[in-house]
Amino acid sequence: MFDRHAVAVHRHPARRVGTVVADDLTSENILSARRTATQAAERAERTGEGRCPRRVGAG
């Protein structure tokens, strides 16, 4: 996730507050997104949400 999105996430704060602070903000943002995605996946696994039925004959 970090490699794909770090440049885009870093660009905005770097222009506003400088690269040193933007580095910290980028790390915090990516970690927060990762944490949220993990929690959502765990919740979906517990509740069965997000599961799609298999399509018979697809392929």
N, C-alpha and C positions, 0 to 999 in steps of 0.2 A: 504494500500500500504506500509506504513512504516513498519509494523510488518513483512510483507513477505520479504522485500528486505533490511532492515537496516543492518543486519549482513554482507551480501555480499558487500554492498556499503561501509561499514565502514572498512572492512578488509584491502583493499589496502592502503588508506591514513594512516591508523593506523601504518602500517609497515614503511611507508615512513617518516611521520612527527610526529608520536606519537598520543596517544589516545585523548588528549584534543583538539588538532586542528582537528583531524579526526571527533570528535563529531560535531563540527561546520560545517565541510565540508559535512558530511552526511546529516545533517538537511537541509542545503542549496540545496544539490543535490535532495533530496526527494521533497522539496517544489517546485523546478524548474520543476521537472518531473510532479508533480501534476498540476501545473499551465499550462504547455504545453498540458497535456491531457484534461484539462478543456477547453482550447481555441480550441483545435481540435474538441472536441465534440460540442461546441457551433457553430463553423464554419460548421460542417457537418449538424447540425440541421437547420441552416439558408439556406444552399445551397441544401440540400437534398442528399449530397454526403454520401456514405457509407451505403445507404439503400439497402437492398437486397430484391428482390421480394419474396413474400411468395411462397412456393412450394405447389401446390395443390395436395392433396392426400398423402402428406408425413405424416408419423406418425405411 
